[in-house]
Amino acid sequence: MDIISSKMPMAINLFLVLSRFFSVSTAERKLRSSGAQPTLATLRVPSMIYCVSVYGVKSGDTCFACQNLTTSSFDKITPNLNCKALFVGQWLCVKAVIF
């Protein structure tokens, strides 16, 4: 019984590794068979955002009220925040350099 119980974790790990390998292989095969080849034009490099100026949200503020930011501008310089769910005291980047 000890041999079976000691081999079980190894068998489970082997199963997980092999299933991951086959799922990645299948995904790559589908990508290649569709003829889609990544090019420099289709690859997206993540942007780096350097915040130059911040603003502390006050009661009643909206994205536009914070330094006249449009929703589009707000989303570009603060992609992880929701423009429609601002809270008092939240620090927002209102001027940024995007690399």
MOPAC internal coordinates of N, CA, C and O (Angstrom, degrees):
PM7 1SCF
backbone

  N    0.0000 0     0.00 0     0.00 0    0    0    0
  C    1.4393 1     0.00 0     0.00 0    1    0    0
  C    1.5227 1   111.00 1     0.00 0    2    1    0
  O    1.2310 1   119.71 1   147.90 1    3    2    1
  N    1.3374 1   118.16 1   -32.10 1    3    2    1
  C    1.4598 1   121.20 1  -179.22 1    5    3    2
  C    1.5197 1   111.42 1   -66.74 1    6    5    3
  O    1.2310 1   119.86 1   144.55 1    7    6    5
  N    1.3243 1   117.88 1   -35.45 1    7    6    5
  C    1.4649 1   121.40 1  -179.99 1    9    7    6
  C    1.5241 1   109.72 1   -65.16 1   10    9    7
  O    1.2310 1   120.37 1   137.45 1   11   10    9
  N    1.3275 1   116.90 1   -42.55 1   11   10    9
  C    1.4652 1   120.74 1  -179.59 1   13   11   10
  C    1.5216 1   110.35 1   -65.84 1   14   13   11
  O    1.2310 1   119.92 1   135.19 1   15   14   13
  N    1.3293 1   117.76 1   -44.81 1   15   14   13
  C    1.4635 1   120.32 1  -177.94 1   17   15   14
  C    1.5262 1   112.01 1   -69.18 1   18   17   15
  O    1.2310 1   119.57 1   150.28 1   19   18   17
  N    1.3349 1   118.42 1   -29.72 1   19   18   17
  C    1.4646 1   120.01 1   179.28 1   21   19   18
  C    1.5241 1   111.72 1   -79.17 1   22   21   19
  O    1.2310 1   119.52 1   155.13 1   23   22   21
  N    1.3156 1   118.52 1   -24.87 1   23   22   21
  C    1.4696 1   122.15 1  -179.36 1   25   23   22
  C    1.5337 1   112.16 1   -87.62 1   26   25   23
  O    1.2310 1   119.96 1   162.30 1   27   26   25
  N    1.3302 1   117.68 1   -17.70 1   27   26   25
  C    1.4589 1   120.92 1  -176.13 1   29   27   26
  C    1.5350 1   112.60 1   -61.20 1   30   29   27
  O    1.2310 1   118.48 1   131.76 1   31   30   29
  N    1.3349 1   120.51 1   -48.24 1   31   30   29
  C    1.4725 1   119.23 1   179.10 1   33   31   30
  C    1.5332 1   112.27 1   -60.86 1   34   33   31
  O    1.2310 1   120.34 1   142.93 1   35   34   33
  N    1.3295 1   116.96 1   -37.07 1   35   34   33
  C    1.4597 1   120.33 1   178.98 1   37   35   34
  C    1.5294 1   110.06 1   -65.99 1   38   37   35
  O    1.2310 1   119.98 1   139.68 1   39   38   37
  N    1.3126 1   117.64 1   -40.32 1   39   38   37
  C    1.4638 1   121.38 1   179.20 1   41   39   38
  C    1.5291 1   110.82 1   -65.96 1   42   41   39
  O    1.2310 1   120.43 1   139.94 1   43   42   41
  N    1.3112 1   116.79 1   -40.06 1   43   42   41
  C    1.4682 1   120.47 1   178.42 1   45   43   42
  C    1.5268 1   110.27 1   -64.89 1   46   45   43
  O    1.2310 1   120.31 1   135.30 1   47   46   45
  N    1.3343 1   117.02 1   -44.70 1   47   46   45
  C    1.4657 1   120.70 1   178.25 1   49   47   46
  C    1.5199 1   111.41 1   -61.39 1   50   49   47
  O    1.2310 1   120.22 1   137.37 1   51   50   49
  N    1.3217 1   117.18 1   -42.63 1   51   50   49
  C    1.4594 1   121.05 1   178.55 1   53   51   50
  C    1.5287 1   110.32 1   -61.86 1   54   53   51
  O    1.2310 1   120.61 1   136.06 1   55   54   53
  N    1.3198 1   116.43 1   -43.94 1   55   54   53
  C    1.4633 1   120.70 1   177.90 1   57   55   54
  C    1.5269 1   111.25 1   -59.71 1   58   57   55
  O    1.2310 1   119.97 1   135.19 1   59   58   57
  N    1.3374 1   117.66 1   -44.81 1   59   58   57
  C    1.4632 1   121.28 1  -179.19 1   61   59   58
  C    1.5238 1   111.79 1   -64.81 1   62   61   59
  O    1.2310 1   120.19 1   137.63 1   63   62   61
  N    1.3233 1   117.24 1   -42.37 1   63   62   61
  C    1.4662 1   121.04 1   179.27 1   65   63   62
  C    1.5239 1   110.47 1   -64.05 1   66   65   63
  O    1.2310 1   120.30 1   134.04 1   67   66   65
  N    1.3254 1   117.02 1   -45.96 1   67   66   65
  C    1.4643 1   120.33 1  -179.56 1   69   67   66
  C    1.5281 1   111.91 1   -65.50 1   70   69   67
  O    1.2310 1   120.10 1   140.04 1   71   70   69
  N    1.3252 1   117.41 1   -39.96 1   71   70   69
  C    1.4649 1   119.04 1   179.57 1   73   71   70
  C    1.5225 1   110.73 1   -66.17 1   74   73   71
  O    1.2310 1   119.93 1   143.01 1   75   74   73
  N    1.3169 1   117.73 1   -36.99 1   75   74   73
  C    1.4713 1   121.17 1   176.45 1   77   75   74
  C    1.5266 1   110.22 1   -65.44 1   78   77   75
  O    1.2310 1   120.63 1   137.31 1   79   78   77
  N    1.3188 1   116.40 1   -42.69 1   79   78   77
  C    1.4623 1   121.02 1   179.39 1   81   79   78
  C    1.5242 1   110.95 1   -60.21 1   82   81   79
  O    1.2310 1   120.54 1   133.29 1   83   82   81
  N    1.3308 1   116.57 1   -46.71 1   83   82   81
  C    1.4608 1   119.81 1  -178.33 1   85   83   82
  C    1.5250 1   112.07 1   -67.81 1   86   85   83
  O    1.2310 1   119.85 1   144.81 1   87   86   85
  N    1.3172 1   117.90 1   -35.19 1   87   86   85
  C    1.4681 1   118.84 1   179.13 1   89   87   86
  C    1.5244 1   110.98 1   -69.03 1   90   89   87
  O    1.2310 1   119.65 1   141.50 1   91   90   89
  N    1.3291 1   118.28 1   -38.50 1   91   90   89
  C    1.4662 1   121.45 1   176.75 1   93   91   90
  C    1.5216 1   110.10 1   -67.14 1   94   93   91
  O    1.2310 1   120.29 1   137.34 1   95   94   93
  N    1.3244 1   117.05 1   -42.66 1   95   94   93
  C    1.4647 1   120.64 1   179.02 1   97   95   94
  C    1.5212 1   111.17 1   -61.15 1   98   97   95
  O    1.2310 1   120.31 1   138.01 1   99   98   97
  N    1.3182 1   117.01 1   -41.99 1   99   98   97
  C    1.4629 1   121.11 1   179.25 1  101   99   98
  C    1.5221 1   110.74 1   -64.04 1  102  101   99
  O    1.2310 1   120.20 1   137.16 1  103  102  101
  N    1.3174 1   117.23 1   -42.84 1  103  102  101
  C    1.4659 1   120.79 1   179.76 1  105  103  102
  C    1.5225 1   110.86 1   -63.80 1  106  105  103
  O    1.2310 1   120.02 1   137.71 1  107  106  105
  N    1.3262 1   117.57 1   -42.29 1  107  106  105
  C    1.4638 1   120.78 1   178.73 1  109  107  106
  C    1.5235 1   110.88 1   -65.23 1  110  109  107
  O    1.2310 1   120.41 1   139.83 1  111  110  109
  N    1.3199 1   116.81 1   -40.17 1  111  110  109
  C    1.4622 1   120.50 1   179.99 1  113  111  110
  C    1.5268 1   110.36 1   -63.14 1  114  113  111
  O    1.2310 1   119.92 1   138.12 1  115  114  113
  N    1.3283 1   117.75 1   -41.88 1  115  114  113
  C    1.4616 1   121.04 1   178.80 1  117  115  114
  C    1.5220 1   110.74 1   -64.57 1  118  117  115
  O    1.2310 1   120.17 1   139.80 1  119  118  117
  N    1.3096 1   117.29 1   -40.20 1  119  118  117
  C    1.4588 1   121.26 1   179.33 1  121  119  118
  C    1.5170 1   110.58 1   -63.82 1  122  121  119
  O    1.2310 1   120.58 1   134.80 1  123  122  121
  N    1.3205 1   116.50 1   -45.20 1  123  122  121
  C    1.4655 1   120.23 1  -178.66 1  125  123  122
  C    1.5217 1   112.30 1   -70.47 1  126  125  123
  O    1.2310 1   120.00 1   144.06 1  127  126  125
  N    1.3259 1   117.60 1   -35.94 1  127  126  125
  C    1.4623 1   119.79 1  -179.09 1  129  127  126
  C    1.5226 1   111.74 1   -71.95 1  130  129  127
  O    1.2310 1   120.20 1   157.48 1  131  130  129
  N    1.3318 1   117.23 1   -22.52 1  131  130  129
  C    1.4654 1   119.54 1   178.69 1  133  131  130
  C    1.5186 1   111.14 1   -79.40 1  134  133  131
  O    1.2310 1   120.28 1   171.52 1  135  134  133
  N    1.3218 1   117.07 1    -8.48 1  135  134  133
  C    1.4595 1   120.92 1   179.20 1  137  135  134
  C    1.5159 1   113.08 1    83.07 1  138  137  135
  O    1.2310 1   119.98 1  -178.17 1  139  138  137
  N    1.3126 1   117.65 1     1.83 1  139  138  137
  C    1.4629 1   120.54 1  -179.21 1  141  139  138
  C    1.5209 1   109.68 1   -78.78 1  142  141  139
  O    1.2310 1   121.14 1   -67.01 1  143  142  141
  N    1.2882 1   115.42 1   112.99 1  143  142  141
  C    1.4570 1   121.02 1   177.17 1  145  143  142
  C    1.5254 1   108.25 1  -114.42 1  146  145  143
  O    1.2310 1   119.85 1   -51.86 1  147  146  145
  N    1.3157 1   117.90 1   128.14 1  147  146  145
  C    1.4589 1   118.73 1   179.97 1  149  147  146
  C    1.5254 1   111.02 1   -65.89 1  150  149  147
  O    1.2310 1   120.87 1   -41.21 1  151  150  149
  N    1.3096 1   115.95 1   138.79 1  151  150  149
  C    1.4600 1   122.24 1   175.87 1  153  151  150
  C    1.5197 1   107.92 1  -124.67 1  154  153  151
  O    1.2310 1   120.80 1    -7.39 1  155  154  153
  N    1.3122 1   116.07 1   172.61 1  155  154  153
  C    1.4589 1   118.98 1   178.19 1  157  155  154
  C    1.5225 1   111.15 1   -61.40 1  158  157  155
  O    1.2310 1   120.27 1   148.72 1  159  158  157
  N    1.3242 1   117.09 1   -31.28 1  159  158  157
  C    1.4597 1   120.32 1  -179.73 1  161  159  158
  C    1.5262 1   112.10 1   -71.58 1  162  161  159
  O    1.2310 1   119.79 1   149.99 1  163  162  161
  N    1.3366 1   118.00 1   -30.01 1  163  162  161
  C    1.4614 1   120.24 1  -176.94 1  165  163  162
  C    1.5221 1   113.14 1   -94.25 1  166  165  163
  O    1.2310 1   119.67 1   163.26 1  167  166  165
  N    1.3204 1   118.24 1   -16.74 1  167  166  165
  C    1.4574 1   120.55 1   178.43 1  169  167  166
  C    1.5236 1   109.40 1   -78.19 1  170  169  167
  O    1.2310 1   120.50 1   -46.58 1  171  170  169
  N    1.3279 1   116.66 1   133.42 1  171  170  169
  C    1.4583 1   120.48 1   177.01 1  173  171  170
  C    1.5115 1   108.81 1  -105.59 1  174  173  171
  O    1.2310 1   121.03 1   -56.16 1  175  174  173
  N    1.3012 1   115.64 1   123.84 1  175  174  173
  C    1.4525 1   121.39 1   175.56 1  177  175  174
  C    1.5224 1   106.85 1   -92.93 1  178  177  175
  O    1.2310 1   119.81 1   -51.20 1  179  178  177
  N    1.3293 1   117.96 1   128.80 1  179  178  177
  C    1.4549 1   119.33 1  -179.98 1  181  179  178
  C    1.5245 1   110.93 1   -60.06 1  182  181  179
  O    1.2310 1   120.91 1   -41.64 1  183  182  181
  N    1.3211 1   115.86 1   138.36 1  183  182  181
  C    1.4579 1   120.82 1   178.97 1  185  183  182
  C    1.5193 1   109.96 1   -79.24 1  186  185  183
  O    1.2310 1   121.50 1   -31.48 1  187  186  185
  N    1.3162 1   114.73 1   148.52 1  187  186  185
  C    1.4573 1   120.66 1   172.13 1  189  187  186
  C    1.5166 1   106.43 1  -105.78 1  190  189  187
  O    1.2310 1   120.37 1   -47.90 1  191  190  189
  N    1.3190 1   116.89 1   132.10 1  191  190  189
  C    1.4557 1   121.69 1  -177.63 1  193  191  190
  C    1.5235 1   108.51 1  -113.86 1  194  193  191
  O    1.2310 1   121.09 1   -55.21 1  195  194  193
  N    1.3289 1   115.52 1   124.79 1  195  194  193
  C    1.4597 1   121.26 1   176.31 1  197  195  194
  C    1.5200 1   107.00 1  -110.65 1  198  197  195
  O    1.2310 1   120.26 1   -68.06 1  199  198  197
  N    1.3173 1   117.12 1   111.94 1  199  198  197
  C    1.4557 1   122.07 1  -177.32 1  201  199  198
  C    1.5277 1   109.65 1   -78.44 1  202  201  199
  O    1.2310 1   120.84 1   -52.36 1  203  202  201
  N    1.3272 1   115.99 1   127.64 1  203  202  201
  C    1.4627 1   122.25 1  -178.02 1  205  203  202
  C    1.5247 1   111.06 1   -99.85 1  206  205  203
  O    1.2310 1   120.32 1   147.54 1  207  206  205
  N    1.3392 1   117.00 1   -32.46 1  207  206  205
  C    1.4584 1   121.04 1  -177.11 1  209  207  206
  C    1.5238 1   109.82 1  -143.74 1  210  209  207
  O    1.2310 1   120.60 1   -40.20 1  211  210  209
  N    1.3432 1   116.46 1   139.80 1  211  210  209
  C    1.4642 1   121.17 1   179.83 1  213  211  210
  C    1.5282 1   110.10 1  -120.39 1  214  213  211
  O    1.2310 1   121.30 1   -17.84 1  215  214  213
  N    1.3249 1   115.12 1   162.16 1  215  214  213
  C    1.4634 1   122.22 1  -179.26 1  217  215  214
  C    1.5181 1   108.38 1  -139.66 1  218  217  215
  O    1.2310 1   120.39 1   -44.40 1  219  218  217
  N    1.3351 1   116.86 1   135.60 1  219  218  217
  C    1.4611 1   121.85 1   175.97 1  221  219  218
  C    1.5184 1   110.12 1   -91.20 1  222  221  219
  O    1.2310 1   120.14 1   -58.31 1  223  222  221
  N    1.3212 1   117.34 1   121.69 1  223  222  221
  C    1.4650 1   122.45 1  -176.92 1  225  223  222
  C    1.5264 1   110.16 1   -65.75 1  226  225  223
  O    1.2310 1   121.57 1   -44.85 1  227  226  225
  N    1.3455 1   114.60 1   135.15 1  227  226  225
  C    1.4674 1   121.70 1   176.74 1  229  227  226
  C    1.5245 1   108.62 1  -111.44 1  230  229  227
  O    1.2310 1   120.38 1   -12.87 1  231  230  229
  N    1.3043 1   116.88 1   167.13 1  231  230  229
  C    1.4629 1   121.81 1  -179.60 1  233  231  230
  C    1.5276 1   110.65 1   -57.62 1  234  233  231
  O    1.2310 1   120.43 1   -50.41 1  235  234  233
  N    1.3271 1   116.79 1   129.59 1  235  234  233
  C    1.4582 1   122.49 1   178.36 1  237  235  234
  C    1.5137 1   114.83 1    87.63 1  238  237  235
  O    1.2310 1   119.44 1   176.71 1  239  238  237
  N    1.3287 1   118.68 1    -3.29 1  239  238  237
  C    1.4679 1   121.30 1  -179.57 1  241  239  238
  C    1.5229 1   111.40 1   -67.81 1  242  241  239
  O    1.2310 1   121.60 1   -33.03 1  243  242  241
  N    1.3118 1   114.55 1   146.97 1  243  242  241
  C    1.4611 1   122.54 1   171.82 1  245  243  242
  C    1.5205 1   106.92 1  -123.02 1  246  245  243
  O    1.2310 1   120.14 1    -6.95 1  247  246  245
  N    1.3201 1   117.35 1   173.05 1  247  246  245
  C    1.4673 1   119.69 1   178.61 1  249  247  246
  C    1.5223 1   110.78 1   -59.28 1  250  249  247
  O    1.2310 1   120.70 1   138.64 1  251  250  249
  N    1.3291 1   116.27 1   -41.36 1  251  250  249
  C    1.4562 1   119.56 1  -178.86 1  253  251  250
  C    1.5274 1   110.86 1   -67.70 1  254  253  251
  O    1.2310 1   120.31 1   144.64 1  255  254  253
  N    1.3349 1   117.02 1   -35.36 1  255  254  253
  C    1.4623 1   120.70 1   179.78 1  257  255  254
  C    1.5284 1   111.71 1   -67.92 1  258  257  255
  O    1.2310 1   120.13 1   154.71 1  259  258  257
  N    1.3100 1   117.35 1   -25.29 1  259  258  257
  C    1.4689 1   121.62 1   178.88 1  261  259  258
  C    1.5229 1   108.53 1   -82.09 1  262  261  259
  O    1.2310 1   120.39 1   -93.92 1  263  262  261
  N    1.3164 1   116.85 1    86.08 1  263  262  261
  C    1.4625 1   122.16 1   176.94 1  265  263  262
  C    1.5241 1   112.95 1    64.23 1  266  265  263
  O    1.2310 1   119.76 1  -149.56 1  267  266  265
  N    1.3389 1   118.06 1    30.44 1  267  266  265
  C    1.4697 1   123.42 1   177.73 1  269  267  266
  C    1.5289 1   113.33 1    57.66 1  270  269  267
  O    1.2310 1   120.23 1  -140.34 1  271  270  269
  N    1.3076 1   117.17 1    39.66 1  271  270  269
  C    1.4654 1   120.96 1   178.87 1  273  271  270
  C    1.5234 1   110.78 1   -80.72 1  274  273  271
  O    1.2310 1   120.44 1   -47.62 1  275  274  273
  N    1.3188 1   116.77 1   132.38 1  275  274  273
  C    1.4595 1   120.44 1   171.28 1  277  275  274
  C    1.5261 1   107.83 1   -79.42 1  278  277  275
  O    1.2310 1   120.56 1   -17.01 1  279  278  277
  N    1.3098 1   116.53 1   162.99 1  279  278  277
  C    1.4668 1   119.99 1   178.33 1  281  279  278
  C    1.5228 1   110.42 1   -59.79 1  282  281  279
  O    1.2310 1   120.34 1   140.66 1  283  282  281
  N    1.3230 1   116.95 1   -39.34 1  283  282  281
  C    1.4662 1   121.27 1   179.54 1  285  283  282
  C    1.5295 1   111.07 1   -62.88 1  286  285  283
  O    1.2310 1   120.39 1   133.88 1  287  286  285
  N    1.3325 1   116.86 1   -46.12 1  287  286  285
  C    1.4710 1   120.75 1   178.70 1  289  287  286
  C    1.5200 1   110.71 1   -63.40 1  290  289  287
  O    1.2310 1   120.94 1   136.59 1  291  290  289
  N    1.3331 1   115.80 1   -43.41 1  291  290  289
  C    1.4599 1   121.01 1   179.87 1  293  291  290
  C    1.5235 1   110.66 1   -58.93 1  294  293  291
  O    1.2310 1   120.55 1   134.42 1  295  294  293
  N    1.3394 1   116.56 1   -45.58 1  295  294  293
  C    1.4640 1   120.93 1  -178.82 1  297  295  294
  C    1.5244 1   112.31 1   -64.87 1  298  297  295
  O    1.2310 1   119.85 1   147.93 1  299  298  297
  N    1.3213 1   117.88 1   -32.07 1  299  298  297
  C    1.4638 1   120.93 1  -179.88 1  301  299  298
  C    1.5184 1   112.27 1   -70.73 1  302  301  299
  O    1.2310 1   120.21 1   138.97 1  303  302  301
  N    1.3436 1   117.21 1   -41.03 1  303  302  301
  C    1.4676 1   118.68 1  -175.25 1  305  303  302
  C    1.5256 1   113.03 1   -95.13 1  306  305  303
  O    1.2310 1   119.94 1   166.22 1  307  306  305
  N    1.3236 1   117.73 1   -13.78 1  307  306  305
  C    1.4715 1   121.38 1   175.53 1  309  307  306
  C    1.5264 1   109.25 1  -136.08 1  310  309  307
  O    1.2310 1   120.11 1  -112.10 1  311  310  309
  N    1.3377 1   117.39 1    67.90 1  311  310  309
  C    1.4710 1   120.41 1  -173.57 1  313  311  310
  C    1.5221 1   114.52 1   -65.85 1  314  313  311
  O    1.2310 1   119.70 1   161.98 1  315  314  313
  N    1.3189 1   118.17 1   -18.02 1  315  314  313
  C    1.4639 1   120.09 1  -176.72 1  317  315  314
  C    1.5301 1   112.76 1   -95.59 1  318  317  315
  O    1.2310 1   119.65 1  -176.29 1  319  318  317
  N    1.3322 1   118.28 1     3.71 1  319  318  317
  C    1.4575 1   121.23 1  -179.92 1  321  319  318
  C    1.5226 1   110.57 1  -113.20 1  322  321  319
  O    1.2310 1   121.25 1   -28.00 1  323  322  321
  N    1.3314 1   115.22 1   152.00 1  323  322  321
  C    1.4604 1   121.62 1   179.22 1  325  323  322
  C    1.5208 1   108.78 1   -99.57 1  326  325  323
  O    1.2310 1   120.55 1   -63.13 1  327  326  325
  N    1.3128 1   116.55 1   116.87 1  327  326  325
  C    1.4605 1   122.72 1  -178.39 1  329  327  326
  C    1.5268 1   112.02 1   -59.76 1  330  329  327
  O    1.2310 1   120.01 1   152.54 1  331  330  329
  N    1.3110 1   117.59 1   -27.46 1  331  330  329
  C    1.4618 1   121.45 1  -176.58 1  333  331  330
  C    1.5256 1   112.72 1   -90.95 1  334  333  331
  O    1.2310 1   119.92 1  -178.83 1  335  334  333
  N    1.3194 1   117.76 1     1.17 1  335  334  333
  C    1.4653 1   120.30 1  -177.91 1  337  335  334
  C    1.5257 1   110.76 1  -131.46 1  338  337  335
  O    1.2310 1   120.56 1  -130.92 1  339  338  337
  N    1.3254 1   116.53 1    49.08 1  339  338  337
  C    1.4642 1   120.24 1   178.48 1  341  339  338
  C    1.5243 1   109.04 1   -76.06 1  342  341  339
  O    1.2310 1   120.55 1   -29.81 1  343  342  341
  N    1.3371 1   116.56 1   150.19 1  343  342  341
  C    1.4562 1   119.61 1   176.26 1  345  343  342
  C    1.5232 1   109.55 1  -130.83 1  346  345  343
  O    1.2310 1   120.71 1   -26.43 1  347  346  345
  N    1.3226 1   116.25 1   153.57 1  347  346  345
  C    1.4561 1   122.97 1  -177.36 1  349  347  346
  C    1.5252 1   109.47 1   -60.28 1  350  349  347
  O    1.2310 1   121.22 1   -48.89 1  351  350  349
  N    1.3370 1   115.27 1   131.11 1  351  350  349
  C    1.4601 1   120.94 1   179.52 1  353  351  350
  C    1.5202 1   113.81 1    92.60 1  354  353  351
  O    1.2310 1   120.15 1   172.55 1  355  354  353
  N    1.3161 1   117.31 1    -7.45 1  355  354  353
  C    1.4685 1   120.95 1   179.70 1  357  355  354
  C    1.5234 1   108.90 1   -71.26 1  358  357  355
  O    1.2310 1   120.49 1   -44.44 1  359  358  357
  N    1.3320 1   116.66 1   135.56 1  359  358  357
  C    1.4578 1   121.41 1   177.60 1  361  359  358
  C    1.5183 1   109.09 1   -91.58 1  362  361  359
  O    1.2310 1   121.36 1   -51.91 1  363  362  361
  N    1.3303 1   115.01 1   128.09 1  363  362  361
  C    1.4601 1   121.29 1   179.88 1  365  363  362
  C    1.5135 1   109.82 1  -117.98 1  366  365  363
  O    1.2310 1   120.97 1   -38.65 1  367  366  365
  N    1.3085 1   115.76 1   141.35 1  367  366  365
  C    1.4562 1   120.79 1   171.97 1  369  367  366
  C    1.5305 1   106.25 1   -79.57 1  370  369  367
  O    1.2310 1   120.13 1   -58.51 1  371  370  369
  N    1.3363 1   117.36 1   121.49 1  371  370  369
  C    1.4646 1   120.17 1  -177.89 1  373  371  370
  C    1.5233 1   112.65 1  -112.30 1  374  373  371
  O    1.2310 1   120.62 1   171.62 1  375  374  373
  N    1.3111 1   116.43 1    -8.38 1  375  374  373
  C    1.4633 1   120.68 1   175.41 1  377  375  374
  C    1.5181 1   106.54 1  -147.77 1  378  377  375
  O    1.2310 1   120.88 1   -52.26 1  379  378  377
  N    1.3385 1   115.93 1   127.74 1  379  378  377
  C    1.4619 1   119.27 1  -174.95 1  381  379  378
  C    1.5140 1   111.08 1  -146.13 1  382  381  379
  O    1.2310 1   121.86 1   -21.33 1  383  382  381
  N    1.3195 1   114.04 1   158.67 1  383  382  381
  C    1.4542 1   122.31 1   171.42 1  385  383  382
  C    1.5194 1   105.64 1  -109.59 1  386  385  383
  O    1.2310 1   120.72 1   -52.91 1  387  386  385
  N    1.3324 1   116.23 1   127.09 1  387  386  385
  C    1.4641 1   121.12 1  -178.82 1  389  387  386
  C    1.5165 1   108.78 1  -108.69 1  390  389  387
  O    1.2310 1   120.89 1   -56.91 1  391  390  389
  N    1.3283 1   115.90 1   123.09 1  391  390  389
  C    1.4694 1   121.53 1   179.87 1  393  391  390
  C    1.5035 1   109.53 1   -96.74 1  394  393  391
  O    1.2310 1   120.10 1   180.00 1  395  394  393

